[in-house]
Amino acid sequence: MPDSIKSGKKYDMILDALAELLMEKNIRSISVSEIAQKAGIGKGSLYYYFPSKDAILDALIERSYERPLQTAKNLAAQTDISPFTRMAMLFEACQDSSIAFVKEKNNSSDNTSAQDFAYLHHKYMAHVVTELKPDLTEIIKQGIESGQSRFDYPDALSEIVLIVLTVKLDNTLLPSTPEEIEETLQGLISLLERGTGVAPGTLNYLSLKPYLS
């Protein structure tokens, strides 16, 4: 979708309308007509911006987590910073997006059913992994090209890392104690060190322990 459309007033009005309706009703019962009515625009105008209700929901999720994810996206271009430092910064951005998601859940009304939340959670996870994967892959490749690490499958590695981070850090799919989360992250760091051939302890500072309190 062109940026000129995304920056339009009606585009945000549509997303705001869906956000308000999600606080009042479950997802399945919300129609495109309701969203248009809530936004104060015609149904035909809404379809100029979005082909379906699902597309509106995707855009709402994208907007909700735009800031922490944009921070991560900027990291791949900052080649003057160590790849390992940028990985730590990307981990933090992933944590920030997870906090934003959980906050949205806690602020939602009782009308948000478990099924609705599971559906939103699936979309959130897919969005985070999809958006961050190219950037983490690029950072890993830069580390390989500079001789600081080695790995034959950087694309697969970035996907594995992001799936583990997303599942553990939002702490909703598999609820865990802070200690259990920290143990999982330490295990992930150990696997990263072994898999990329760096010395044990090199990636210890990637730990997100300060963010788990």
Salt bridges, closest charged atoms under 4 A:
ASP12 OD1 - ARG63 NH1 3.13
ASP16 OD1 - ARG63 NH2 2.75
GLU20 OE1 - LYS38 NZ 3.77
GLU24 OE2 - LYS38 NZ 3.32
GLU34 OE2 - LYS25 NZ 2.56
ASP54 OD2 - LYS123 NZ 3.26
ASP58 OD1 - LYS123 NZ 2.62
GLU62 OE2 - LYS6 NZ 3.13
GLU131 OE1 - LYS73 NZ 3.45
ASP135 OD2 - LYS73 NZ 3.74
ASP155 OD2 - LYS133 NZ 3.20
GLU159 OE1 - LYS133 NZ 2.49
ASP170 OD2 - HIS121 NE2 2.93
